[in-house]
Amino acid sequence: MTETAKIVKMLWKALMNLSVENDADNDNIEDQVSVKIGSASDNTQSFSLTKSELTEFVNDQISTFDCSDGVYFCSDHVEYTVIARQKNEPFLAPFVWGQDVAFTGVKKYRYSLSQISLGLFFKFLEDIELDHNFIVQNIFTNSFYMGLFNGSGESIDLMGNEANLYNVIDSLLRRSVKQYLMAIKIEPIDDQDKKKIAENIDSYKRKAEAAMFNINLAKFHGFSLRHLMDPLSTITNANNARNINGKRMESPHMIYNQDMLDIYTAGNWHDDPLVQFLNYYQVVEYLFNYVPDKMLFEQVQRKISNPKFSYTKEKDVLMLSNFISKLHRKNGGL
């Protein structure tokens, strides 16, 4: 049996447990299955599909995503996969919002923090042993007992979303291990930019890293995010579900130095205060050197590019030398 077939079998079994006919023992039925959808306050309705439709859906979702330089992307957006932990807590933090959490300050790109898309989740499931992996086996347990369904416990709550196949399956898995697999999503607003995502993936990676830095720096809901290319294979115990709400995140205004991002993130993720201090100190030390040098370079560059400056004139060269000396003294240099 292929990995895709195992995923379909798993989903079909979950759907059969919620079927209107309640014939959960027969997970090989090729006929139509109907499940109840709705919410605690609304009248329930049924949603029907066949196993062949589910198989086609899973295959289509998996083929939606490509990967380049550790970043996943589809036709209209990028997903930079991360996992989160609550600051000073040993547990992974879940994404508990019903919708993506949008960043403010939208200009050329829409940023958001969310659970990973279904296609990407299926892609990760393909790479692990479904029959032996503890987390995947607990998809059923988490889905059925962690409040995914409405008050009756018998129908899928779509949380106000449209009743289509994507939302039904996504809601079925939302409170499973999928809730711990997050992504920083970046969607270019211009349609022409969407067509060039693949060729500009390095730029999107830097934007996503900057967005992750913003979240960590702001301690958004106490989150500490860490990038993992395949986070599902890393998670071993994810049972700390907490409801969180409130703060908003702002889109990054600049791209940061890659080495400093790595050092800062490593310190932000670590529990040991000494390790945190050493990492943060390295960032500060870098900035103390980088900022004055950068300013010196830009100001000297402006001086020597001035048409009136001549390197053959002793007066101009001495004036430039004095200017550099004063800048060094001003910035604490020797």
Secondary structure, DSSP 8 states (H G I E B T S, - for coil): --HHHHHHHHHHHHHHTTBSS--TT-TT--S-EEEEEE-SSS--EEEEE-HHHHHHHHHHHHHH-EEETTEEE-SS-EEEEEEEEETT-SSB-----SS-EEEE--SSEEEEEEE--HHHHHHHHHTS-TTT-HHHHTHHHHHHHTT-B-TTSSSEE-TT---SHHHHHHHHHTTTGGGG-EEEEEEESSHHHHTTTGGGHHHHHHHHHHHHHHHHHHTGGGEEEEE-SSGGGT-S------------EE--SS---HHHHHHHHHHHH---HHHHHHHHHHHHHHHHHHHHHHHHHHHHHHHHHSTT--TT-HHHHHHHHHHHHHHHHHTT--
